[in-house]
Amino acid sequence: LKAINFSWTSKGQPDFWKFKLDTKSALNDGWEEKFRQLATYKQENGNVLVPKKYPKNQSLSSWVQRQRAMYRFRHLGKKNSMTDNRMQRLEELGFIWNSKLSKEHLRFANLRPHEDTFN
């Protein structure tokens, strides 16, 4: 373990706090990667309404659903990982927190081009 610079406490026990900090950093890196994927999805599709069943990137779909859940938990006072910064960044990207509203938004967006034809 010394060869890989494993951190030990003064009592010779593993320093689990350091591991937790490293894990937290890795989780944040994962969030950033999914955020980048969502931004790419927006560039390709013109919105951030990732379908629940999205074979091209199902993990992105699951991540979007988790963000909505974390947002709800935050507003209910439950344990969550949604920070002010994450909320702001998602909202700047056009994120819709309520999945029912996102479905309505998508239907409206699909109808919009046809409105010009009939007006």
Secondary structure, 3 states (H helix, E strand, C coil): CHHHCCCECCCCCECHHHHHHHHHHHHHHHHHHHHHHHHHHHHHHCCCCCCCCCCCCHHHHHHHHHHHHHHHHHHHCCCCCCCHHHHHHHHHHCCCCCHHHHHHHHHHHHHHHHHHHHC
